[in-house]
Amino acid sequence: MSERRHRPLWAGRVAALLGIALVALTLRQAVAAVSPVIGAIRVDIPMSNVGVGLLGTLPPILLAVFGFIAPYVARGIGLDGGIVVALLLLTLGHLVRAFAPNFAMLLVGSVVALAGTGIGNVLLPPIVRRYFPDRVALLTAVYGCIVGVSTAVPAAVVAPVAEQLGWRFALGMWSATSVVALVPWIAVIVRDRRRQFTDDAAVEPPPSAAVTRLWRSRVALSITVLFSTSTICTYAAFAWLPEILGDVAGSTPTEAGVLLAVTGLISVPGALVVPLLVARLRNVGRLVATGIACFVLGYLGLLFVPATLTLLWVLLIGSGSILFPICLVLINDRTRTPGGTVALSGFAQGVAYALGALGPFLVGLLRDVSGGWTLPLLFLLAVILVTIIPAITLARPAFVEDELDRCAHCSS
């Protein structure tokens, strides 16, 4: 465990530190930049409501698909090479969308940009483990907050920029951040190549844990369930919370929009503090239980007394998002090897984003079937209560590789 001994944060790791921060800043730009200017885009590029819906459905689907692909990318070209590929895809995707002459090319640009996002999502946790094994919790907290900023800034900036300079510039300008993020990673790769020629140390061990074997690990399944339930509830809130608040609490559209923003703002302190707590507490199940309790109380409030203390119910639902940074830390904390970290990151995020795409759809379907919000809220309540199982199983420290080894010995 000598690799875990603390050393100065900047010691030989400045480029990696800067690279992690810049990658985190790029990870949600492709997701958040389109919807604020979709009206302006439709003026130049005719598209049906189905087309608009397709653009909105692409992010979770593609994040899931490339979540599964990312471990194989890392196995082939390494973690650093995978991050560079992710940034190149982001850059290309932003530019293709900006210059798209028709809907088909707009769709292609979105697919390319979201492919980069999906790969970057999965590779960032093992990158943190590789360069900062002694500061995993701190760096996870930092990049989690930056990812939050990466979501908020495009949503706030794109529309004003589009009004002044056009929607094409407003979409294409994010390619600049991806290009800037490439610089430290190119420096890291060049430095490590030189080091490889001067000594026999390998740049990095190739990922070895197969994603398909992780079904046999109770730890991997628990983290995946935790990630999935959090993602379902988060996507459902983004899609439906303003309408829910308007119907059950009597909020105006402006008030409902502000309350939705509150759910994002309240998650920032959690993203900073929770990773540090995960690293210090032996029983992480207590933190998971806290996140479950926040969601449960928020949903119950909207079910039974929605117009009373509406802000409190929204704050509780937003506070439940602490489950997300818990998952990010556990991906590193419950694996022993870089290969295990990459495989678990791809597996958990791939499944979580695939199920997250179903969340808004099922909530809308239940709303149409029942004609009200009681059944959809009960559905979300049931989803989050499933998380009690990983809260129990993750309470005791255990590692994915150990469980897979035991399974291999049993089968042999």
Buried (B, 14 or more C-beta within 10 A) or exposed (E): EEEEEEEEEEEEBEBBBBBBBBBBBBBBBBBBBBBBBBEBBBEEBEBEEEBBEBBBEBBBBBBBBBBBBBBBBBBEBBBBBBBBBBBBBBBBBBBBBBEBEEBEBBBBBBBBBBBBBBBBBBBBBBBBBBBBBBBBBBBBBBBBBBBBEBBBBBBEBBBEBBEEEBBBEBBBBBBEBBBBBBBBBBBBBEEBEEEEEEEEEEBBEBBBBBBEBBEBBEBBBBBBBBBBBBBBBBBBBBBBBBBBBBBBBEBEEEBBBBBBBBBBEBBBEBBBEBBBBBBEEEEBBEBBBBBBBBBBBBBBBBBEBBEEEBEEBBBBBBBBBBBBBBBBBBBBBBBEBBBBBBBBBBBBBBBBBBBBBBBBEBBBBBBEEEEEBBBBBBBBBEBBBBBBBBBEBBBEEBBBBBBBEEBEEEEE
